[in-house]
Amino acid sequence: MFDILTGVLQGCILFPFLFIILIDFLMRKTVDGRDYGITWGTEKLAELDFANSIALISDSSAALQNMTT
C-alpha cells in the first residue's frame, strides 16, 4: 500500500503537542466565520476538545451535520 517514512514513537512527548496543533487547526477551519455552536456568555461555543476526544455542540441538527460534512 504505502511506506511509513516518519512518525513519533510511543510515549514520545512530541505527539500530544503535534496532536493539539493539528486538532486546533482543523477545528478553526471548521467553525471560524460560521454561526455554529451555542451562545456562552458573549461568545459562541461550538466544540469541546479534551485529550483525544472532540464534542461538537450546536442548537440544531442541521448545523451539526454541516460541521461534520
FITI-326692 format. One record per atom (N, C-alpha, C, O): chain; residue in one letter; atom name; x, y, z. Coordinates in Angstrom, 1 decimal. Layout:
<recs>
<rec ch="A" aa="A" at="CA" u="X" v="Y" w="Z"/>
...
</recs>
This chain:
<recs>
<rec ch="A" aa="M" at="N" u="0.8" v="-1.2" w="0.0"/>
<rec ch="A" aa="M" at="CA" u="0.0" v="0.0" w="0.0"/>
<rec ch="A" aa="M" at="C" u="0.9" v="1.3" w="0.0"/>
<rec ch="A" aa="M" at="O" u="1.0" v="1.9" w="-1.0"/>
<rec ch="A" aa="F" at="N" u="1.5" v="1.6" w="1.1"/>
<rec ch="A" aa="F" at="CA" u="2.4" v="2.7" w="1.2"/>
<rec ch="A" aa="F" at="C" u="3.4" v="2.5" w="2.4"/>
<rec ch="A" aa="F" at="O" u="3.1" v="1.7" w="3.3"/>
<rec ch="A" aa="D" at="N" u="4.5" v="3.1" w="2.3"/>
<rec ch="A" aa="D" at="CA" u="5.5" v="3.0" w="3.3"/>
<rec ch="A" aa="D" at="C" u="5.4" v="4.2" w="4.3"/>
<rec ch="A" aa="D" at="O" u="5.2" v="5.3" w="3.8"/>
<rec ch="A" aa="I" at="N" u="5.6" v="3.9" w="5.5"/>
<rec ch="A" aa="I" at="CA" u="5.6" v="4.9" w="6.5"/>
<rec ch="A" aa="I" at="C" u="7.1" v="5.3" w="6.7"/>
<rec ch="A" aa="I" at="O" u="7.9" v="4.5" w="7.1"/>
<rec ch="A" aa="L" at="N" u="7.4" v="6.6" w="6.4"/>
<rec ch="A" aa="L" at="CA" u="8.8" v="7.0" w="6.5"/>
<rec ch="A" aa="L" at="C" u="9.1" v="7.8" w="7.8"/>
<rec ch="A" aa="L" at="O" u="10.2" v="7.8" w="8.2"/>
<rec ch="A" aa="T" at="N" u="8.1" v="8.5" w="8.4"/>
<rec ch="A" aa="T" at="CA" u="8.3" v="9.2" w="9.6"/>
<rec ch="A" aa="T" at="C" u="7.2" v="9.0" w="10.6"/>
<rec ch="A" aa="T" at="O" u="6.2" v="8.4" w="10.2"/>
<rec ch="A" aa="G" at="N" u="7.4" v="9.4" w="11.8"/>
<rec ch="A" aa="G" at="CA" u="6.4" v="9.3" w="12.8"/>
<rec ch="A" aa="G" at="C" u="7.0" v="9.6" w="14.2"/>
<rec ch="A" aa="G" at="O" u="8.1" v="10.0" w="14.3"/>
<rec ch="A" aa="V" at="N" u="6.2" v="9.4" w="15.2"/>
<rec ch="A" aa="V" at="CA" u="6.7" v="9.5" w="16.5"/>
<rec ch="A" aa="V" at="C" u="6.5" v="8.2" w="17.3"/>
<rec ch="A" aa="V" at="O" u="5.6" v="7.4" w="17.0"/>
<rec ch="A" aa="L" at="N" u="7.4" v="8.0" w="18.2"/>
<rec ch="A" aa="L" at="CA" u="7.4" v="6.7" w="19.0"/>
<rec ch="A" aa="L" at="C" u="6.4" v="6.8" w="20.1"/>
<rec ch="A" aa="L" at="O" u="6.0" v="7.9" w="20.5"/>
<rec ch="A" aa="Q" at="N" u="6.0" v="5.6" w="20.5"/>
<rec ch="A" aa="Q" at="CA" u="5.0" v="5.6" w="21.6"/>
<rec ch="A" aa="Q" at="C" u="5.7" v="6.1" w="22.9"/>
<rec ch="A" aa="Q" at="O" u="6.8" v="5.8" w="23.2"/>
<rec ch="A" aa="G" at="N" u="5.0" v="7.0" w="23.5"/>
<rec ch="A" aa="G" at="CA" u="5.5" v="7.7" w="24.7"/>
<rec ch="A" aa="G" at="C" u="6.3" v="8.9" w="24.4"/>
<rec ch="A" aa="G" at="O" u="6.8" v="9.6" w="25.4"/>
<rec ch="A" aa="C" at="N" u="6.4" v="9.3" w="23.2"/>
<rec ch="A" aa="C" at="CA" u="7.2" v="10.5" w="22.8"/>
<rec ch="A" aa="C" at="C" u="6.4" v="11.7" w="23.3"/>
<rec ch="A" aa="C" at="O" u="5.2" v="11.8" w="23.1"/>
<rec ch="A" aa="I" at="N" u="7.1" v="12.7" w="23.9"/>
<rec ch="A" aa="I" at="CA" u="6.4" v="13.9" w="24.4"/>
<rec ch="A" aa="I" at="C" u="6.0" v="14.8" w="23.3"/>
<rec ch="A" aa="I" at="O" u="5.3" v="15.8" w="23.5"/>
<rec ch="A" aa="L" at="N" u="6.5" v="14.6" w="22.1"/>
<rec ch="A" aa="L" at="CA" u="6.2" v="15.4" w="21.0"/>
<rec ch="A" aa="L" at="C" u="4.7" v="15.2" w="20.4"/>
<rec ch="A" aa="L" at="O" u="4.1" v="16.1" w="19.9"/>
<rec ch="A" aa="F" at="N" u="4.2" v="13.9" w="20.6"/>
<rec ch="A" aa="F" at="CA" u="2.9" v="13.6" w="20.0"/>
<rec ch="A" aa="F" at="C" u="1.8" v="14.4" w="20.5"/>
<rec ch="A" aa="F" at="O" u="1.0" v="14.9" w="19.7"/>
<rec ch="A" aa="P" at="N" u="1.6" v="14.6" w="21.8"/>
<rec ch="A" aa="P" at="CA" u="0.5" v="15.4" w="22.3"/>
<rec ch="A" aa="P" at="C" u="0.5" v="16.8" w="21.8"/>
<rec ch="A" aa="P" at="O" u="-0.5" v="17.4" w="21.5"/>
<rec ch="A" aa="F" at="N" u="1.7" v="17.4" w="21.7"/>
<rec ch="A" aa="F" at="CA" u="1.9" v="18.8" w="21.2"/>
<rec ch="A" aa="F" at="C" u="1.4" v="18.8" w="19.7"/>
<rec ch="A" aa="F" at="O" u="0.7" v="19.7" w="19.3"/>
<rec ch="A" aa="L" at="N" u="1.9" v="17.9" w="18.9"/>
<rec ch="A" aa="L" at="CA" u="1.5" v="17.9" w="17.5"/>
<rec ch="A" aa="L" at="C" u="0.0" v="17.6" w="17.3"/>
<rec ch="A" aa="L" at="O" u="-0.6" v="18.2" w="16.4"/>
<rec ch="A" aa="F" at="N" u="-0.6" v="16.8" w="18.1"/>
<rec ch="A" aa="F" at="CA" u="-2.0" v="16.5" w="18.1"/>
<rec ch="A" aa="F" at="C" u="-2.8" v="17.7" w="18.4"/>
<rec ch="A" aa="F" at="O" u="-3.8" v="18.0" w="17.7"/>
<rec ch="A" aa="I" at="N" u="-2.4" v="18.5" w="19.4"/>
<rec ch="A" aa="I" at="CA" u="-3.1" v="19.7" w="19.8"/>
<rec ch="A" aa="I" at="C" u="-3.1" v="20.7" w="18.7"/>
<rec ch="A" aa="I" at="O" u="-4.1" v="21.3" w="18.4"/>
<rec ch="A" aa="I" at="N" u="-1.9" v="20.9" w="18.1"/>
<rec ch="A" aa="I" at="CA" u="-1.8" v="21.8" w="17.0"/>
<rec ch="A" aa="I" at="C" u="-2.7" v="21.4" w="15.8"/>
<rec ch="A" aa="I" at="O" u="-3.4" v="22.3" w="15.2"/>
<rec ch="A" aa="L" at="N" u="-2.7" v="20.1" w="15.4"/>
<rec ch="A" aa="L" at="CA" u="-3.5" v="19.7" w="14.3"/>
<rec ch="A" aa="L" at="C" u="-5.0" v="19.8" w="14.6"/>
<rec ch="A" aa="L" at="O" u="-5.7" v="20.3" w="13.7"/>
<rec ch="A" aa="I" at="N" u="-5.4" v="19.4" w="15.7"/>
<rec ch="A" aa="I" at="CA" u="-6.9" v="19.5" w="16.1"/>
<rec ch="A" aa="I" at="C" u="-7.3" v="20.9" w="16.1"/>
<rec ch="A" aa="I" at="O" u="-8.4" v="21.3" w="15.6"/>
<rec ch="A" aa="D" at="N" u="-6.5" v="21.8" w="16.7"/>
<rec ch="A" aa="D" at="CA" u="-6.8" v="23.2" w="16.8"/>
<rec ch="A" aa="D" at="C" u="-7.0" v="23.8" w="15.4"/>
<rec ch="A" aa="D" at="O" u="-7.9" v="24.6" w="15.1"/>
<rec ch="A" aa="F" at="N" u="-6.0" v="23.5" w="14.5"/>
<rec ch="A" aa="F" at="CA" u="-6.1" v="24.0" w="13.1"/>
<rec ch="A" aa="F" at="C" u="-7.4" v="23.5" w="12.4"/>
<rec ch="A" aa="F" at="O" u="-8.1" v="24.3" w="11.8"/>
<rec ch="A" aa="L" at="N" u="-7.7" v="22.2" w="12.5"/>
<rec ch="A" aa="L" at="CA" u="-8.9" v="21.6" w="11.9"/>
<rec ch="A" aa="L" at="C" u="-10.2" v="22.2" w="12.4"/>
<rec ch="A" aa="L" at="O" u="-11.1" v="22.6" w="11.7"/>
<rec ch="A" aa="M" at="N" u="-10.3" v="22.4" w="13.7"/>
<rec ch="A" aa="M" at="CA" u="-11.5" v="23.0" w="14.3"/>
<rec ch="A" aa="M" at="C" u="-11.6" v="24.5" w="13.9"/>
<rec ch="A" aa="M" at="O" u="-12.8" v="24.9" w="13.7"/>
<rec ch="A" aa="R" at="N" u="-10.5" v="25.2" w="13.9"/>
<rec ch="A" aa="R" at="CA" u="-10.6" v="26.6" w="13.4"/>
<rec ch="A" aa="R" at="C" u="-11.1" v="26.7" w="12.0"/>
<rec ch="A" aa="R" at="O" u="-12.0" v="27.6" w="11.7"/>
<rec ch="A" aa="K" at="N" u="-10.7" v="25.8" w="11.1"/>
<rec ch="A" aa="K" at="CA" u="-11.1" v="25.8" w="9.7"/>
<rec ch="A" aa="K" at="C" u="-12.6" v="25.4" w="9.7"/>
<rec ch="A" aa="K" at="O" u="-13.3" v="25.8" w="8.8"/>
<rec ch="A" aa="T" at="N" u="-13.1" v="24.6" w="10.6"/>
<rec ch="A" aa="T" at="CA" u="-14.4" v="24.1" w="10.6"/>
<rec ch="A" aa="T" at="C" u="-15.4" v="25.1" w="11.1"/>
<rec ch="A" aa="T" at="O" u="-16.5" v="25.3" w="10.4"/>
<rec ch="A" aa="V" at="N" u="-15.1" v="25.8" w="12.2"/>
<rec ch="A" aa="V" at="CA" u="-16.1" v="26.7" w="12.8"/>
<rec ch="A" aa="V" at="C" u="-15.9" v="28.2" w="12.7"/>
<rec ch="A" aa="V" at="O" u="-16.9" v="28.9" w="12.9"/>
<rec ch="A" aa="D" at="N" u="-14.7" v="28.6" w="12.3"/>
<rec ch="A" aa="D" at="CA" u="-14.5" v="30.1" w="12.2"/>
<rec ch="A" aa="D" at="C" u="-15.3" v="30.7" w="11.1"/>
<rec ch="A" aa="D" at="O" u="-15.4" v="30.2" w="10.0"/>
<rec ch="A" aa="G" at="N" u="-15.9" v="31.8" w="11.4"/>
<rec ch="A" aa="G" at="CA" u="-16.7" v="32.6" w="10.4"/>
<rec ch="A" aa="G" at="C" u="-18.0" v="32.0" w="10.1"/>
<rec ch="A" aa="G" at="O" u="-18.7" v="32.5" w="9.2"/>
<rec ch="A" aa="R" at="N" u="-18.4" v="31.0" w="10.9"/>
<rec ch="A" aa="R" at="CA" u="-19.8" v="30.4" w="10.7"/>
<rec ch="A" aa="R" at="C" u="-20.6" v="30.6" w="12.0"/>
<rec ch="A" aa="R" at="O" u="-20.0" v="30.8" w="13.1"/>
<rec ch="A" aa="D" at="N" u="-21.8" v="30.5" w="11.9"/>
<rec ch="A" aa="D" at="CA" u="-22.7" v="30.7" w="13.1"/>
<rec ch="A" aa="D" at="C" u="-23.0" v="29.3" w="13.7"/>
<rec ch="A" aa="D" at="O" u="-24.2" v="29.0" w="13.8"/>
<rec ch="A" aa="Y" at="N" u="-22.0" v="28.6" w="14.0"/>
<rec ch="A" aa="Y" at="CA" u="-22.2" v="27.3" w="14.7"/>
<rec ch="A" aa="Y" at="C" u="-22.1" v="27.4" w="16.2"/>
<rec ch="A" aa="Y" at="O" u="-21.5" v="28.4" w="16.7"/>
<rec ch="A" aa="G" at="N" u="-22.7" v="26.5" w="16.9"/>
<rec ch="A" aa="G" at="CA" u="-22.5" v="26.4" w="18.3"/>
<rec ch="A" aa="G" at="C" u="-23.6" v="27.0" w="19.1"/>
<rec ch="A" aa="G" at="O" u="-24.7" v="27.4" w="18.6"/>
<rec ch="A" aa="I" at="N" u="-23.4" v="27.1" w="20.4"/>
<rec ch="A" aa="I" at="CA" u="-24.3" v="27.7" w="21.3"/>
<rec ch="A" aa="I" at="C" u="-23.7" v="29.0" w="21.9"/>
<rec ch="A" aa="I" at="O" u="-22.5" v="29.1" w="22.0"/>
<rec ch="A" aa="T" at="N" u="-24.6" v="29.9" w="22.4"/>
<rec ch="A" aa="T" at="CA" u="-24.1" v="31.1" w="23.0"/>
<rec ch="A" aa="T" at="C" u="-23.7" v="30.8" w="24.4"/>
<rec ch="A" aa="T" at="O" u="-24.5" v="30.3" w="25.2"/>
<rec ch="A" aa="W" at="N" u="-22.5" v="31.2" w="24.7"/>
<rec ch="A" aa="W" at="CA" u="-21.9" v="31.0" w="26.1"/>
<rec ch="A" aa="W" at="C" u="-21.4" v="32.4" w="26.5"/>
<rec ch="A" aa="W" at="O" u="-20.2" v="32.7" w="26.2"/>
<rec ch="A" aa="G" at="N" u="-22.2" v="33.1" w="27.2"/>
<rec ch="A" aa="G" at="CA" u="-21.8" v="34.5" w="27.6"/>
<rec ch="A" aa="G" at="C" u="-21.9" v="35.3" w="26.4"/>
<rec ch="A" aa="G" at="O" u="-22.9" v="35.5" w="25.8"/>
<rec ch="A" aa="T" at="N" u="-20.7" v="35.9" w="26.0"/>
<rec ch="A" aa="T" at="CA" u="-20.7" v="36.8" w="24.8"/>
<rec ch="A" aa="T" at="C" u="-20.1" v="36.1" w="23.6"/>
<rec ch="A" aa="T" at="O" u="-20.0" v="36.7" w="22.6"/>
<rec ch="A" aa="E" at="N" u="-19.7" v="34.8" w="23.8"/>
<rec ch="A" aa="E" at="CA" u="-19.0" v="34.1" w="22.7"/>
<rec ch="A" aa="E" at="C" u="-19.9" v="32.9" w="22.3"/>
<rec ch="A" aa="E" at="O" u="-20.8" v="32.5" w="22.9"/>
<rec ch="A" aa="K" at="N" u="-19.5" v="32.3" w="21.1"/>
<rec ch="A" aa="K" at="CA" u="-20.1" v="31.1" w="20.6"/>
<rec ch="A" aa="K" at="C" u="-19.2" v="29.9" w="21.0"/>
<rec ch="A" aa="K" at="O" u="-18.0" v="29.9" w="20.8"/>
<rec ch="A" aa="L" at="N" u="-19.8" v="28.8" w="21.5"/>
<rec ch="A" aa="L" at="CA" u="-19.1" v="27.6" w="21.9"/>
<rec ch="A" aa="L" at="C" u="-19.5" v="26.5" w="20.9"/>
<rec ch="A" aa="L" at="O" u="-20.7" v="26.2" w="20.9"/>
<rec ch="A" aa="A" at="N" u="-18.6" v="26.1" w="20.1"/>
<rec ch="A" aa="A" at="CA" u="-19.0" v="25.1" w="19.0"/>
<rec ch="A" aa="A" at="C" u="-18.4" v="23.7" w="19.2"/>
<rec ch="A" aa="A" at="O" u="-18.9" v="22.7" w="18.7"/>
<rec ch="A" aa="E" at="N" u="-17.3" v="23.6" w="20.0"/>
<rec ch="A" aa="E" at="CA" u="-16.7" v="22.3" w="20.2"/>
<rec ch="A" aa="E" at="C" u="-16.0" v="22.3" w="21.5"/>
<rec ch="A" aa="E" at="O" u="-15.5" v="23.3" w="22.1"/>
<rec ch="A" aa="L" at="N" u="-15.9" v="21.1" w="22.1"/>
<rec ch="A" aa="L" at="CA" u="-15.1" v="20.9" w="23.3"/>
<rec ch="A" aa="L" at="C" u="-14.0" v="19.8" w="22.9"/>
<rec ch="A" aa="L" at="O" u="-14.3" v="18.8" w="22.4"/>
<rec ch="A" aa="D" at="N" u="-12.8" v="20.2" w="23.2"/>
<rec ch="A" aa="D" at="CA" u="-11.6" v="19.3" w="22.9"/>
<rec ch="A" aa="D" at="C" u="-11.0" v="18.9" w="24.2"/>
<rec ch="A" aa="D" at="O" u="-10.8" v="19.7" w="25.1"/>
<rec ch="A" aa="F" at="N" u="-10.8" v="17.6" w="24.4"/>
<rec ch="A" aa="F" at="CA" u="-10.2" v="17.0" w="25.5"/>
<rec ch="A" aa="F" at="C" u="-9.4" v="15.8" w="25.2"/>
<rec ch="A" aa="F" at="O" u="-10.0" v="14.8" w="24.6"/>
<rec ch="A" aa="A" at="N" u="-8.1" v="15.8" w="25.4"/>
<rec ch="A" aa="A" at="CA" u="-7.2" v="14.7" w="25.2"/>
<rec ch="A" aa="A" at="C" u="-7.4" v="14.2" w="23.7"/>
<rec ch="A" aa="A" at="O" u="-7.0" v="15.0" w="22.8"/>
<rec ch="A" aa="N" at="N" u="-8.0" v="13.1" w="23.5"/>
<rec ch="A" aa="N" at="CA" u="-8.2" v="12.6" w="22.1"/>
<rec ch="A" aa="N" at="C" u="-9.6" v="12.6" w="21.7"/>
<rec ch="A" aa="N" at="O" u="-10.0" v="11.8" w="20.8"/>
<rec ch="A" aa="S" at="N" u="-10.5" v="13.4" w="22.3"/>
<rec ch="A" aa="S" at="CA" u="-11.9" v="13.4" w="22.0"/>
<rec ch="A" aa="S" at="C" u="-12.3" v="14.8" w="21.6"/>
<rec ch="A" aa="S" at="O" u="-11.8" v="15.8" w="22.1"/>
<rec ch="A" aa="I" at="N" u="-13.4" v="14.9" w="20.8"/>
<rec ch="A" aa="I" at="CA" u="-13.9" v="16.2" w="20.4"/>
<rec ch="A" aa="I" at="C" u="-15.5" v="16.0" w="20.5"/>
<rec ch="A" aa="I" at="O" u="-16.0" v="15.0" w="20.0"/>
<rec ch="A" aa="A" at="N" u="-16.1" v="17.0" w="21.1"/>
<rec ch="A" aa="A" at="CA" u="-17.6" v="17.0" w="21.1"/>
<rec ch="A" aa="A" at="C" u="-18.0" v="18.3" w="20.4"/>
<rec ch="A" aa="A" at="O" u="-17.7" v="19.4" w="20.7"/>
<rec ch="A" aa="L" at="N" u="-18.8" v="18.1" w="19.3"/>
<rec ch="A" aa="L" at="CA" u="-19.4" v="19.2" w="18.6"/>
<rec ch="A" aa="L" at="C" u="-20.7" v="19.6" w="19.2"/>
<rec ch="A" aa="L" at="O" u="-21.5" v="18.8" w="19.6"/>
<rec ch="A" aa="I" at="N" u="-20.9" v="20.9" w="19.4"/>
<rec ch="A" aa="I" at="CA" u="-22.1" v="21.5" w="20.1"/>
<rec ch="A" aa="I" at="C" u="-22.8" v="22.4" w="19.1"/>
<rec ch="A" aa="I" at="O" u="-22.2" v="23.3" w="18.5"/>
<rec ch="A" aa="S" at="N" u="-24.1" v="22.3" w="19.1"/>
<rec ch="A" aa="S" at="CA" u="-24.9" v="23.2" w="18.3"/>
<rec ch="A" aa="S" at="C" u="-26.4" v="23.2" w="18.8"/>
<rec ch="A" aa="S" at="O" u="-26.8" v="22.3" w="19.5"/>
<rec ch="A" aa="D" at="N" u="-27.1" v="24.2" w="18.4"/>
<rec ch="A" aa="D" at="CA" u="-28.5" v="24.2" w="18.7"/>
<rec ch="A" aa="D" at="C" u="-29.4" v="23.6" w="17.7"/>
<rec ch="A" aa="D" at="O" u="-30.6" v="23.6" w="17.9"/>
<rec ch="A" aa="S" at="N" u="-28.9" v="23.1" w="16.6"/>
<rec ch="A" aa="S" at="CA" u="-29.7" v="22.5" w="15.6"/>
<rec ch="A" aa="S" at="C" u="-28.9" v="21.3" w="15.0"/>
<rec ch="A" aa="S" at="O" u="-27.7" v="21.3" w="14.9"/>
<rec ch="A" aa="S" at="N" u="-29.7" v="20.3" w="14.5"/>
<rec ch="A" aa="S" at="CA" u="-29.1" v="19.2" w="13.9"/>
<rec ch="A" aa="S" at="C" u="-28.5" v="19.5" w="12.6"/>
<rec ch="A" aa="S" at="O" u="-27.5" v="18.9" w="12.1"/>
<rec ch="A" aa="A" at="N" u="-29.1" v="20.5" w="11.9"/>
<rec ch="A" aa="A" at="CA" u="-28.5" v="20.8" w="10.6"/>
<rec ch="A" aa="A" at="C" u="-27.1" v="21.4" w="10.7"/>
<rec ch="A" aa="A" at="O" u="-26.3" v="21.2" w="9.8"/>
<rec ch="A" aa="A" at="N" u="-26.9" v="22.3" w="11.7"/>
<rec ch="A" aa="A" at="CA" u="-25.6" v="22.8" w="11.9"/>
<rec ch="A" aa="A" at="C" u="-24.6" v="21.8" w="12.3"/>
<rec ch="A" aa="A" at="O" u="-23.4" v="21.8" w="11.8"/>
<rec ch="A" aa="L" at="N" u="-25.0" v="20.8" w="13.1"/>
<rec ch="A" aa="L" at="CA" u="-24.1" v="19.7" w="13.4"/>
<rec ch="A" aa="L" at="C" u="-23.7" v="18.9" w="12.1"/>
<rec ch="A" aa="L" at="O" u="-22.6" v="18.5" w="12.0"/>
<rec ch="A" aa="Q" at="N" u="-24.7" v="18.7" w="11.3"/>
<rec ch="A" aa="Q" at="CA" u="-24.4" v="18.0" w="10.0"/>
<rec ch="A" aa="Q" at="C" u="-23.4" v="18.8" w="9.1"/>
<rec ch="A" aa="Q" at="O" u="-22.6" v="18.2" w="8.5"/>
<rec ch="A" aa="N" at="N" u="-23.6" v="20.1" w="9.1"/>
<rec ch="A" aa="N" at="CA" u="-22.7" v="20.9" w="8.3"/>
<rec ch="A" aa="N" at="C" u="-21.3" v="20.9" w="8.9"/>
<rec ch="A" aa="N" at="O" u="-20.3" v="20.9" w="8.1"/>
<rec ch="A" aa="M" at="N" u="-21.1" v="20.8" w="10.2"/>
<rec ch="A" aa="M" at="CA" u="-19.8" v="20.8" w="10.8"/>
<rec ch="A" aa="M" at="C" u="-19.1" v="19.5" w="10.5"/>
<rec ch="A" aa="M" at="O" u="-17.9" v="19.4" w="10.3"/>
<rec ch="A" aa="T" at="N" u="-19.9" v="18.4" w="10.5"/>
<rec ch="A" aa="T" at="CA" u="-19.2" v="17.1" w="10.2"/>
<rec ch="A" aa="T" at="C" u="-19.0" v="16.9" w="8.7"/>
<rec ch="A" aa="T" at="O" u="-18.1" v="16.1" w="8.3"/>
<rec ch="A" aa="T" at="N" u="-19.8" v="17.5" w="7.9"/>
<rec ch="A" aa="T" at="CA" u="-19.6" v="17.4" w="6.4"/>
<rec ch="A" aa="T" at="C" u="-18.4" v="18.2" w="6.0"/>
<rec ch="A" aa="T" at="O" u="-18.0" v="18.3" w="4.8"/>
</recs>
